[in-house]
Amino acid sequence: LNVTDALSYLDAAKVQFSDQPDVYNHFLDIMEEIDTPGVIKRVSHLFNGHPSLIQGFNTFLPLGYHIECSTDAHDSNFITVTTPSGTMMQN
């Protein structure tokens, strides 16, 4: 899966249901139900020590989610995760 494929899929779904926007909106709601915080935690742990890979994962996160790695050498293992409900730090 790459970003182009993901965006093409979303566009295809939107076009398919252009006369039924409630169906497309419900699909987007379902997509948000995926355990995004859990995925962020697992990817951050897997790529620990590789901040460019961790931050690069932002490409695949739904709207409202963002990962930022600490630039402080003393806190290099900390990431800031922004979610639709707020911001939290993770080690």
N, C-alpha and C positions, 0 to 999 in steps of 0.2 A: 504494500500500500504506500502510495506517495501522495503528496498534497494535491497534485493535479488530479489524480484519480478520485480522491476524496471529494474535492470540489465539483468534479464532473458528476459524481453520484448525487450530490446534493442538488445540483442544477437539474439533473434528470428527474429527480423526485418532485422538485418544484414545478417543472414544466408539466409533468404527468398530471399533477393535481392543481393546475393553475385555476381551474374552475371550482375547486374545492379547497380553498386555503386552510380550512379547519383541519383537513387531513394532514397537510404538510406541517402545520403548526403542532399537531399532536405527535407527528413523527419527531420533530425537534425536541418536544418535551420528553419523549421516550429516550432519545439519545442522551439527554442530560441526566437520566436516571442511572447511567453507567457509573460505577463507583470511581469517579474521577480522583477524589482525594486518595483512595487506596492505590490507584494506578500511579499517581505522582509519587507516593511514598515508596512503592516498589521500584520504580524506575530510578529515583534518586538514590536509593540504597544500592541498586545494581551498578550504577554509573558513578558511585562515590569516588571523589578525587578527579573527576573529569567534568569540570563545570561547563565546558562548551557543549558537551553532549546533554547534560541535564537541561541547560537553558535552551538548547536546540529542540527539546521535546515540546516546547511551547507551541510549535507548529501544529501539533496534534491535539492540543487541548481545546475544549469548547470555550465559547465566548464567556468571559468573566473569570477565567482561570489564567494564572500566570506564575511562572517560577523564576526566581531571581537568586543567583548564588552570591554569597558574601564575597566582597573584594578585600575584606580585612584579613590579613595573614593570620591573626590570632583566632579568627572565627571562620576559617576557610571551610569547615565542615557544615556550616549552617546555610540553610536556604530559606528564603522567604516565599511562602506560597500565598498568593492572593486568590480568593474564591469569591463567588457572588455574595457570600455571607460575611466576608471579612478577610483579614490577613493573619497569618500565623507563622511562627518560626518552627523549623524542623532541623534536627541534627541528623 
